[in-house]
Amino acid sequence: MRNSVCIVILITRLNCLGQFNLVPNGSFETYTSCPSTTNQLPKAMGWINPTSSGSPDYYNGCSSFISVPYCGGTPCFQYAKAGIAYSGVYGYDGLASNLREYAQIQLSTSLTNGKCYFVGFYTNEANWCGLGCNNLGAYLSNNQINLTGPSWLLNYPTQIKGFGNKINRDTLNWNFIGGIFQATNNEQYITIGNFNTDATTDTLTFNSSAVAPKYAYYYIDDVFVIPIDSIPGGMPAFAGNNVTINSGDSAFIGQQISNLNCNWYNGTVQIATNTSGLYVKPVTTTTYVVQQNLCGNITNDTVVVTVGGLGIKDDAPIAIGIRISPNPNNGILNVEILNDEFKIEDAELRIVNVLGQEIKRYKLQNKKQQIDLQEIEGGMFYLHLQKFGKTISAKKIVKL
């Protein structure tokens, strides 16, 4: 099992690779003037409204009316993924047929045919909505899209969607949507939104008492198109971090990137094809192998899923309570071990992202310990309490 540093950096923090991003103003920070009302996406430098019917919005902390975070008649907590700005589009409207909005921008240079790119963005559903939908994605084109007339829908074949294309209803965390794209037409524009019809879009009402219970509206931030060959070390196969589970439990291995061609093996037996990650439920400790074909570059990686007990010594009880406060937090949090008999020798606190990739690791100094995650971008993470290298308890962390 290899620690794929490049992929961790790309998904959790793109700043260090910003010079390779072909999306100018991908985080919407640069503007011609501060937005004063809704329907002002073009005030974000370079961004375009590709339809005459839609009215995508631009939010910026410089504004007193359409600021970041934006309240929308509800408590404010949805800060930008990066900086102080983001855009917003309707992905679905339960009261109007095929109502959609999109955000479009021209790339700093056109894509090279045959070359592979890592394409993605982050999305967070507005907390004043009560309906979630799937199909939010990105479409790359050679020409600028400029739809006139009464139609709202851009019915194009979306090349990039979220892993598994699940319904997005998360109003707390910025969720990653991204995948691999191989250029075929010297593409030079990226457009973000839902390109599917109502009939081919799945929806779910999760808050019928919301301000807008029939709407699915999404904030968009940190848009990127990065050439794979510009990433130091490329994007080698990543099977995930070794994990310990109890008998009967499942574990996710790999990563959540769409259009990434990977085959998975248990020994010599192929168990999955053409997916970057999957859930497994082994009955005994098992080593899984992933073989990745990224535009002709074949790499391999392994991950071990340990089954049958937590694998710790007798001085560490199996059930260990952990208290994290505050949670959500701004990056400074207190971790308290609640079991009086637990011994801290050889114990560690390990922070991983939602893909299971390690972000931070601390030696446990006391049963009450403060840790600092301020330099990490906001999102959902997991804190693992480990003893002798094995996870014995885990808690979800939300960093604002």
Buried (B, 14 or more C-beta within 10 A) or exposed (E): BBEBBBBBBBBBBBEEBEEBBBBBBBBBBEBEEBBEEBBBBBBBEBBBBBBEBBBBBBBBBBBEEBBBBBEBEBEEEBBBBBBBBBBBBBBBBBEEEBBBBBBBBBBEEBBEEEBBBBBBBBBBBBBBBBBBBBBBBBBBBEEEBEBEEEBBBBEBEBBBBBBEBBBBBBBBBBBBBBBBBBBEEEBBBBBBBBBBEBEEBEBBBBBEEBBBBBBBBBBBBBBBBBBBBBBEEBBBBBBBBBBBBEEEEEBBBBBBBBBBBBBBBBEEEEEBEEBBBBEBEBEEEBBBBBBBBBBEBEBBBBBBBBBEEBBBEEEBBEEBEBEBEEBBBEBEBBBEBEBEEBBBEBBBBBBBBBBBBBBBEBEBEEBEBEBEBEEBBBBBBBBBBBBBEBBBBBBEBBBB
